[in-house]
Amino acid sequence: MNGKGAIWVLSAVLCAAGCGQQAAEPTAALAEAGKPGAQVSGESALEEVRRFVALGPKEPGTAGAERAAAHLVARLREIGVEAEIQEFRDQTPVGERTFRNVLGRIPGAGGGILLLGSHYDTKTGIEGFEGANDSGSSTGLLIELARVLKRNGPHPLEIRFAFFDGEECWVEYGPGDGFHGSEHLAAAMEVDGSLRRIAAMILLDMVGDGDLTITIPRNGTPGLIALAFEAARAEGVRKHFSLYPGHIRDDHMAFFRRGVPAVNLIDFCYGSAPGKNDYWHTAEDSMDKLSAESLEIVGRVAARMVEELLRREAAAEK
């Protein structure tokens, strides 16, 4: 998932304080009918996760990862979203490997870009690892969000979807180990000039836990962090969102470090009991731990954030 190992103690403190509540079922207090958030289906997102997880391991550079990339391109095209594979090679601790980012696009009326991201690769070297939450949940939800946003177009901003390969490390997060896909895309966009057109980058990671506690890290743009909490409050699900006590290294950092406004919606409190994160990177990360309600909660919040960013863009153009 990301470079969280270095902040393990902080996660235990947070989980002890914030985990343990069961995910609330969607209520009538959520987004108004007709709004993008109200159209997000947790059941549809969960079905996308099931289909994706059923493909098997997706370790970078393997046939499984190639199948996963092809699946994502096919699903995006089936819902009417332009899609392509960005293939590249990069050095890792185990030699040079081939990586494949999957990129989707909904054209916009203006020149700006709103980027939504998730990683789709699975951790290497874990026997029986499904990666249902890490990376299946965010990948399935991102497909569901693409469906909703495509239906609600046209938009004043171009909306792009990035399914990153190579987020997981082989040995230890650092130069040449981990975050390969996001670093490659950010660097490529910097070269072609499109990076400066990104109005905001919203990353999803580990968002399906039935015991939902979204732990937004502090290494993000304050305005987007505030917007996430505002959206959660408006959706009636504020209790499932908290501010992490420190930083979390994840795919948003490649963009945030280059000056792009970015935020990470992540639940790094994924365990058998409060104070534990013992399902993360283990064979316990399985489909039975996930909840359609949790996926819908995060999806509705993300969609409301997108709606507000699009509204601001439209207002600025008047």
Helices and strands as residue ranges (DSSP letters): G 5-7, H 8-18, G 36-39, H 42-53, H 63-78, E 82-92, E 95-106, E 113-119, I 132-137, H 138-151, E 158-164, H 180-192, G 195-197, E 198-205, E 214-216, H 222-234, G 238-240, E 241-243, H 253-256, E 262-266, G 287-289, H 292-317
